Amino acid sequence: DEDSDFAGRVETINEDKLTLLDLSRERMMHRRAWDITPKNIYQAMALDALLDPDIDLVILTGAAGSGKTLLAMAAALEQTIEKGMFDKIIVTRNTPDIGESIGFLPGSEEEKMMPWLAAVTDTLEALHKHDHCT
């Protein structure tokens, strides 16, 4: 709940016991990744999960423009470039339902896929807009 002071997640589930981990709403709202801070508690919880080394897979769902790609890419850059936790970043997306029709489009395969990759390339450009070349 956006107005609640508590934010937590299920840590363990036993037969008759559920253990919650208090995530500290205040701490999560001030967490940063690649100079990105969450705008609301939902983004904060997503970023917290993305940056948690004990969580192997995070699946984000939400409306277009809710920050899913931005948060995921910021967390990936933070953990790969800043912290050196990984060697590379692999970005995946659902493939568009284009079937055989891609062959009829003009241009190379890369040119044909650029509109589909726009969300990723736009996000990378936004995350690097303050970079300085030396």
Summary of the structure (lengths in Angstrom):
residues: 134
radius of gyration: 18.4
end to end distance: 44.7
largest distance: 60.6
contacts: 282
relative contact order: 0.11
helix: 42%
strand: 10%
